[in-house]
């Protein structure tokens, strides 16, 4: 979550300091949104991988009779 906040803050500062026109501001905001979306997708992907690994380990434990 901290990473997402840092990325978003950096993008906002960059957009404020570099856009000269309304069109430029729109493009900067669009790029910022794409970066935030990419970060969110990375987090979701890692969460799904962790959930799958946990489910696999739990299933293996059940098959092997390991108490949790």
N, C-alpha and C positions, 0 to 999 in steps of 0.2 A: 504494500500500500504506500509506503514511503517513496518507493521508486516511482510510482505513478504520480504522486504529488510533485516530486522533484521534476519529472518530465513535463508535467502540465505547467508548472511554474516557469520553467525554462522556455517553453513554447510561448507562453503569454508574454514574457519579457521580450523575447525575440520579435514577436509580432508587433508589440507596441513600439519597439525601437526601429524597426526596419520597413514598415509599410508607409508609402507616400500617398497612396490613393485609396479610395474605398475598394476598388477592385483588388488592389494589393493586399488590403486588410482581409478581404474575403478569401483570397488564396492562402494567406498565412494561417487563417483560422481553419481552413480546410485541411492544410498539411498538419496542423496541430491535432485536429480531430482524428486524422489517419494514424498519427503516432500514438494517441491514447487508445484507439481501437486495437492497434497492434499489440500494445502492452497488455491490454485486457485479454486479448486472445491468447497471449503467451501464458498468462496466469491461469486461465481456464484450462488450457492444454496440460499444464503441469499438474493442476488439481485432478484432472481426469486420469492422468497417468498414475498419480499416487493412489487414487481410489481403486483403479484396476489392479495395481500391485498389492494393495491391502486385501482386496477380495480374493486374489489368487492365493496369497499366503494363508488367509483364513480357510479357504477351501482345502488347501494342502494339509493344514493342521487338523481339520475335521476328518479327512481321509486317513491320516496317520494316527488319529486318536489323541492328539495333543490337546490338553486342556488350556483354555484361554483365560 
